[in-house]
Amino acid sequence: MMSLQHEFIEFALNTNVLRFGEFKTKAGRLSPYFFNLGLFNTGKTLGKLAEFYAQTLLSARQEGKIEFDMIFGPAYKGIPLAAAVAVKLAEMGCDIPYAFNRKEAKDHGEGGMIIGSPLKGKVIVIDDVISAGTSVRESVKLIQAAGAQASGVLIALDRMEKGGNAEQMTEVSAVQDVINTFHMPVISIINLKDLLAFMDEDTPKAREARAYKEAVQAYRNRYGA
């Protein structure tokens, strides 16, 4: 496994952002793992998280996978992510604009739905995960309405599972649906394959996680896309 993915999984485990057990998802599925990006809730952990996002984004650009002129964070989780990632990118020599949206438009002050830099050029949407793709669709609509181009999505975790619920499933995952619908890449810091590969490593955290590998693999066999 690449060191970046290994380091991120260790980081998520150490902060309890990634946990193993039995958790009911919004789709009504019993998942053997749970990932809650909202638990990166201190300045130090948010800064480290933003560093992983920034490194992933710059690597994807260097590899020719994605192009961008600015970043956009959809309300609400995407707001602190976009701001923090913009700071880290600047520290890495890539000082670019960022923006985010309100849930409701203001009719006073600066008004409108968008806060921050005007949306223009090629815009990367930054979020935590893609579950149903709703926030991505809303973001693309806002970006296109401003005359800009949504050029990709950057997320922390790709669960690599089909959409739907515990009984009825779509043919593709929410991530694949976004790719197919908007013809743009979705880049993730880690995905489910990375998590399974991590469990085979010989480190204390990996050995602890290995106890759940059979359950995670069974979950992937049932719901994986």
C-alpha positions in Angstrom: 0.0 0.0 0.0 1.2 3.5 -0.7 2.3 5.3 2.4 -0.3 8.1 2.0 -3.2 5.7 2.2 -1.6 3.8 5.1 -1.0 7.0 7.0 -4.5 8.2 6.5 -6.1 5.0 7.7 -3.9 5.0 10.8 -4.8 8.7 11.4 -8.5 7.9 11.0 -8.3 5.0 13.4 -6.3 7.0 16.0 -9.0 9.7 16.0 -11.9 7.2 16.0 -13.1 8.7 12.7 -12.8 5.1 11.4 -14.3 2.4 13.7 -15.1 -1.3 13.3 -18.2 -3.1 14.8 -21.8 -3.1 13.6 -23.3 0.1 12.3 -26.6 0.8 10.5 -26.1 3.1 7.5 -28.6 5.6 6.2 -29.4 3.0 3.6 -30.4 0.5 6.3 -27.5 -1.7 5.7 -25.5 -3.2 8.6 -21.9 -2.2 8.0 -18.9 -3.6 9.8 -17.2 -0.2 9.6 -18.1 3.4 10.2 -16.4 6.5 8.9 -17.4 9.9 10.4 -15.4 12.8 9.1 -17.1 15.1 11.5 -14.9 13.7 14.3 -11.9 15.6 12.8 -13.1 18.4 15.1 -10.0 20.1 16.5 -7.6 22.5 14.7 -4.8 20.0 14.7 -6.8 17.1 13.3 -8.6 19.3 10.7 -5.2 20.7 9.6 -3.8 17.1 9.2 -6.9 16.0 7.3 -6.6 19.0 4.9 -3.0 18.0 4.3 -4.1 14.5 3.1 -6.7 16.2 0.8 -4.2 18.6 -0.6 -1.5 15.9 -1.2 -4.1 13.7 -2.9 -5.3 16.5 -5.1 -1.8 17.7 -6.2 -0.8 14.1 -6.9 -3.9 13.5 -9.1 -3.1 16.7 -11.0 0.6 15.7 -11.5 -0.6 12.3 -12.8 -2.9 14.0 -15.3 -6.1 12.7 -13.6 -7.6 16.0 -12.8 -7.4 19.8 -13.6 -8.5 22.7 -11.4 -8.4 26.4 -11.0 -10.2 26.6 -7.7 -12.1 24.5 -5.1 -15.7 24.5 -3.9 -17.0 23.2 -0.6 -20.7 22.3 -0.5 -22.6 23.2 2.7 -22.2 22.1 5.4 -19.3 19.6 5.8 -17.6 20.9 2.7 -17.2 24.4 4.1 -14.4 23.8 6.6 -12.9 21.3 4.3 -12.6 23.8 1.4 -11.1 26.5 3.6 -8.6 24.2 5.3 -7.6 22.5 2.1 -7.1 25.9 0.4 -4.7 26.9 3.3 -2.7 23.7 2.9 -2.5 24.0 -0.9 -1.1 27.5 -0.4 1.5 26.2 2.0 2.4 23.7 -0.7 2.9 26.4 -3.3 -0.5 26.2 -4.9 -2.4 29.3 -3.9 -5.8 29.1 -5.5 -9.3 30.6 -4.7 -12.0 28.8 -2.9 -15.7 29.2 -2.4 -18.7 27.6 -0.6 -22.5 27.9 -0.7 -25.3 28.8 1.7 -28.3 26.6 2.0 -30.5 29.6 1.5 -29.8 32.8 -0.5 -29.4 36.1 1.4 -31.2 39.2 0.1 -28.9 41.6 2.0 -25.2 42.3 2.4 -23.3 40.6 -0.4 -26.4 38.4 -1.0 -26.7 35.3 -3.2 -25.8 31.7 -2.5 -22.0 31.7 -3.0 -19.5 33.0 -0.4 -15.8 33.4 -1.2 -14.2 33.7 -4.6 -16.5 34.0 -7.7 -16.9 30.6 -9.4 -14.9 30.5 -12.6 -12.7 28.2 -14.6 -12.3 24.5 -13.6 -13.8 23.9 -10.1 -13.1 20.9 -7.9 -15.8 19.9 -5.4 -14.5 18.8 -2.0 -16.6 16.7 0.3 -16.3 13.8 2.8 -18.0 10.9 1.0 -20.5 10.4 -1.8 -23.6 8.5 -0.5 -26.4 9.5 -2.8 -24.6 12.1 -4.8 -27.1 14.8 -3.8 -24.6 17.4 -2.7 -22.5 16.9 -5.8 -25.5 17.4 -8.1 -26.4 20.6 -6.2 -22.8 21.8 -6.4 -22.5 21.1 -10.1 -25.7 23.0 -10.7 -24.4 26.1 -8.8 -21.0 25.9 -10.6 -22.6 25.6 -14.1 -25.0 28.4 -13.3 -22.1 30.7 -12.6 -20.6 29.8 -16.0 -17.8 27.7 -14.5 -16.9 24.0 -15.1 -17.1 21.3 -12.5 -13.9 19.4 -13.3 -14.0 16.7 -10.6 -14.8 15.7 -7.0 -12.3 15.0 -4.2 -13.5 12.9 -1.2 -11.9 11.2 1.7 -13.4 7.7 1.4 -14.9 5.8 -1.5 -17.0 3.0 0.0 -17.2 1.3 -3.4 -20.7 0.0 -2.7 -23.9 0.0 -4.8 -26.6 2.6 -4.2 -30.0 1.8 -2.9 -30.8 0.1 0.4 -30.4 -3.2 2.2 -32.8 -5.0 -0.2 -32.8 -3.1 -3.4 -29.5 -2.0 -5.1 -28.5 0.0 -8.1 -26.2 -1.4 -10.7 -23.4 1.1 -9.9 -22.1 2.9 -6.9 -22.9 6.6 -6.1 -19.4 7.5 -7.1 -19.7 5.7 -10.4 -23.0 7.4 -11.0 -21.4 10.8 -10.5 -18.6 9.8 -13.0 -21.1 8.6 -15.5 -23.6 11.4 -15.2 -21.2 14.4 -15.2 -18.3 12.8 -17.1 -15.7 14.0 -14.5 -13.3 12.1 -12.2 -13.9 11.4 -8.6 -10.7 11.2 -6.6 -10.6 9.7 -3.1 -7.8 9.6 -0.4 -8.7 6.0 0.3 -11.2 3.4 -0.9 -12.5 0.1 0.4 -9.7 -1.8 -1.4 -7.1 0.3 0.5 -8.8 -0.6 3.8 -8.8 -4.3 3.1 -5.1 -4.1 2.0 -4.3 -2.2 5.2 -5.7 -5.1 7.2 -3.0 -7.4 5.8 -0.1 -5.2 7.0 2.0 -6.0 10.0 1.4 -3.0 12.2 -0.4 -2.9 15.6 -3.4 -1.0 14.1 -3.6 -3.3 11.1 -3.5 -6.4 13.3 -6.4 -4.9 15.4 -8.4 -4.2 12.3 -7.7 -7.6 10.8 -10.2 -9.1 13.2 -12.9 -7.5 11.1 -11.5 -8.3 7.7 -13.9 -11.3 7.1 -16.9 -9.1 7.9 -15.7 -6.2 5.7 -15.0 -8.6 2.8 -18.5 -10.2 3.3 -20.0 -6.7 3.2 -18.1 -5.9 0.0 -19.2 -9.2 -1.6 -22.8 -8.3 -0.9 -22.9 -4.6 -1.7 -19.8 -3.9 -3.6 -19.8 -2.2 -6.9 
